[in-house]
Amino acid sequence: MDITRSSPAPVRVVAVPPEPEPADLTALPEPIAVEPLQTLPTTATTATATATATAMATTATTATTNAPTTTTTTSATATDVRGRRSRPRPRDLLTLLRPGQWVKNLAVVPLALLDTHPWGTAAFLRTGWAVLGFTLASALVYVVNDLADRERDRLHPVKRHRPIASGRVSTLAAFVLTGALALALAGWAVAGPAWQWWPTALYLALSLAYSQGLKHVPLVDAFIVATGFVLRLVQGALLIGAQMSEWLALCVFSLCLMLALGKRRHEMTAAGRAHRPALRGYTLAFLDHLVVLVAVLTAVSYVLYLRDDASLAAGASLVTLLSAPCAVFGLARYLQLLLVEEGGGNPVHVLFRDRATLVNAALWAVLVALALLLPQASA
């Protein structure tokens, strides 16, 4: 009995219950096992995000690799444009002054010599001085007009290539050039004979009024342009000291009015009415009638000038008679270029690049020179 009581079996049985504690120990990893299960999605998400970020970085790198060419080119282009605007090339500034249009001064101002006899060195020098003054004035007007019309010129198929409209000359540079031309013109007026610069001043006033709004008024715009050429003739006559013929002034006015109307007709056919607001007051049929009417007036006033006011000797009447058909042919050829061949956008190019017109003008100049030189030879 004592042996059974001292038997360790109950002790062993009692010792067994603590063994579940290892089971608890085995249960302890469950949170550890659960935690990995909870962290696995995070890890997977992180890996996925990392992969996505890597792919985006690769794409961005690829895009960046390809982008520099375009970006650099665009930046370089912008830099070039800013460079051009800040420092325009002398060629662009000269183009802004339109030297191709200076021939108008050379063609109109010296016409005052037709009423001056005999010709001398002083007369030619004064004519050159008048040409210089109107060249400065017309260049100033061209710059002011381009500044005022730069937005509309950008919509025109041809004028959008002008220096200001295209951006090759900045607005600031154009204003500086305008000031320089104004100072040069003031110096010309002060250095010349007193108060004989009023035709040039009136031309500038009309041109400024033209730029500020009169160019948008139908008919008035073309008449102002033609009046500017008459003022060129008056300036030459004042400096030379010649008595200007009214028939010659009317001939110059009607001829230049015909060219101005022809230019507007060409603009309507080339770019429509949107470019020039004054074109809304014209139609092609109306302009066609006006151009023909003014061409007839030009021919009649030229013939009357030769008959009444030209300083010609009696022996030069035949030469004068022969020059009249040349004048009529020149008018007819311009109408042909304008109405048949749809030209006339730039009257200077039309008149000085057309072979038939050049040959006719050369023949007319020879006949008029003979008619003017015959009186001096007979004297």
C-alpha positions, 0 to 999 in steps of 0.5 A: 500500500505504501508502495502505491502511494509512493508511486510516481504515476500520479506525478507523471499524470500531473506533469502531463498537463503542462505539456500543452504549453508547448502546444501554446508555444506552437500556437505562438507562431500563428500570429507570426504566420498570420503576420506574414500573410498580412504583409505578403500583399503589402510586399506584393503591392510594393513589388508591383508598385516598384515594378510599375514605377520602374516601368514608368521610369523606363518609359520616362527615360525613353521619352526623355531620351527621345524628347531632347531632340524636339525640346532642344530644337524648340528651345533653340528655335525660340532662342533663335526667334528671340535673338532675331527679334532682339538683334535684327539683321541689317538685311531685314531692316533694309527690307523693312524700308522697302528699297524696291519702292524707292523707284517711285520717287525716282520716277515722279520727282524728276518729272518737274524737270520737264518744265525747266529749261535749260537744264543745269547742274543746280537743277539736277542737284536740287532734284536729287535733294528732293528725291532724298527727302521723299525717300526718307519720308516714304521709308518712314511711312512704310515702317509706320504702316507695317507696325500698324498692319502687322496683325493683318499682314500675318493673315495675308499670303504674301505680306506675312513674310514682311519683317515685322509680321514674320517676327524677324524685326521686333516691334521695339527695333521698328520703333527705334528705326522710326525715330532714326528716320524721323531725325534724319528727315528733320535734318533734311528739312533744316538743311534745305531751303526754308519752308520748301519742305511743306509738300513732304510735311503734308505727305507725312500728315496724310500718311499718318492719317491714312495709317490711323484709319483713313485706309479703311475708308473705301475710295478715300484710301486710294485717293490719298495714295495718289495724292502722295505722288502729286506731292512728290511732283510738287516738292520737285518743282518747288526745289527746282523753281519750276512752274508746275503744269496742272495737266501734268499733275492731273496725269500723275494723279490719275495714273497713280490712282489707276495703280492703287485701284489695280492693287486693290483689285488684285488683293480682292482676287488673291486674299479676299476682303478680310485682309483690308477692311476698305475692300468691303466697299469695292466689288470686282466689277466696280473696280474694273469700271474705275480702273478703265475710267481713270486710265482714260483720264490719264491718257487725255491729260497726258495729251493735253499736257503735251499740247498746252504746257510742254516746253517743246519746239515747233519741230518737235510736234511729230516726236510728241505725236509719236510718244502719245501711242507709247503712253496709250500702249503702256496703259493698255498693257497694264490693263491687260496684266491686271484684268487678263493675267490677274496681276497688279499686286505690286505695280513696281514689279509689274511695270519694271519687270514686264518686258513689253512695258520696259521696251515701250517705256524705253521708246517713250523716253527716247522720244520725249528726250528728243522732243525736249532736246530739240528746242535747245539744239535749235537755240 
